[in-house]
Amino acid sequence: MNYSVVLVSYNSRETIGKAICAAKLMFPAPNEIIVVDDASVDQSQKIITESLLGFNSSKFISNEVNRGQSYSRNLGVMNSSHDFIIFMDDDDLSLRNRAEIHLNAFREGAEISYVSSVKKYSNGFSAEFVNSDFTSSSRDEINLIKYFILGREFSQNLRLYSPSCSLAVNKKAFLRAGGFNIEMRRLEDIDFASKCLQLKLQIQWSSKTGVERQNTFADDKSPLANLLGEKQLLKNFKDIFEIKEYFIAYQMIKFRYAYFAKNFIWLVINLPLIILILVFKPIKIKSILSRLNHDLKQKK
């Protein structure tokens, strides 16, 4: 079963060489590695060229202007030669076993496949994002979309994650879904998973870890970028939400922005509204406490 790796890079001179090396070491090895550089202004392009030397089948595409990860991933897929695609980020490492996990999912009939991951921080703290072993069915799609976008519980103890760095796709299914939304620079991965669910594509999540993620900082990961991404995501699937669900989700978006932007004045002014939301949706208390605990650990 042949597959291509699509890896998008932007100003990643510190990490891109390691990411490409990890792609080469996967087993079975990729039949093709496609790197799309999104108009880097550091030494990334030189490192990419050097890192691809000696690999039998590789393509290096360089955008003239910065177009974002969605556009660049779509471009990589359009230039791929094989039926299956594994996506990689420029600051993450795919583990040797990753390809086999995805290929097994495709052999079992999945059209979209996610592996689990572990995220590492500079202070030594790490967080595991372990999926439940789960395959979607046509009766699940609305509840799963609400799970991803609204944080609504789907079933007890079910845990599913959909970052693009842990994603692999059947190329035909990817094209049917229209690829990643090029208007989105954040949360395009959740948008893509939700579109696939709407189309009733079969998605398989694996509990096996296939990616080691690195916590990095960039402008496209800022509180404002997240705010815009969350608003667009909510708008894209507005028709499937009840009015109360939409209202609460919109307020939680503003709450998260104020928290990450350290806008404590907004938090104080809107405290009564936040308390009211938590009264109606006590499950949000658990997610808030989990976030606070996560942030405390990575700062130690």
SULSULUR-V672343 format. One line per field, one symbol per residue. ss: DSSP state (H for helix, E for strand, C for the rest). psi: psi as a letter, one per 40 degrees, with the letter a starting at -180 (. if undefined). burial: I if it has 16 or more other C-alpha atoms within 10 Angstrom, else O. A space follows every 10 residues. Layout:
ss->???
psi->???
burial->???
This chain:
ss->CCEEEEEEEC CCCCCHHHHH HHHHHCCCCC CEEEEEECCC CCCHHHHHHH HHCCCCCEEE EECCCCCCHH HHHHHHHHCC CCCEEEEEEC CCEECCCHHH HHHHHHHCCC CEEEEEEEEE CCCCCEEEEC CCCEECCHHH HHHHHHHHHH CCCCCCCCCC CCCHHHEEEE HHHHHHCCCC CCCCCCCHHH HHHHHHHHCC CCEEEEEEEE EEEECCCCHH HCHHHHHHHH HHHHHHCHHH CCHHHHHHHH HHHHHHHHHH CCCHHHHHHC HHHHHHHHHH CCHHHHHHHH HHHHHHHHHC
psi->hiiihhhhih ffdddddddd ddddeihiii ehhhhhhffi eaeddddddd dehehdhihh hhidiheidd ddddddddei eieihhiiie eihhideddd dddddddeei dhhhiiihhi ideeiihhgh iihihiidee ddddddddde fhhdihehhh ifideeiiih ddddddeeai heeheieddd ddddddddef ihhhhiehhe hhihhihide eidddddddd ddddddfdde iidddddddd dddddddddd efgdddddde dddddddddd gddddddddd dddddddee.
burial->OOIIIIIIII IIIOIIIIII OIIIOIOIII IIIIIIIIII OOOIIOIIOO IIOOOOOIIO IIOOOOOIII IIIIIIIOOI OIOIIIIIII IIIIIIIIIO IIIOIIOOOI IIIIIIIOOI OOOOOIOOII IIIOIIOOOO IOIIIIIIII OIOIOOOOII IIIIIIIIII IOIIOOIOII IOOIIIIIII IIIIIIIIOO IIIIIIIIII IIIIOOOOOO OOIOIIIIII OIIIOOIOOO IOOOOIOIII OIIIIIIIOO OOOOOOIOOO OOOIOOIOOO OOOIOOOOOO OOOOOOOIOO
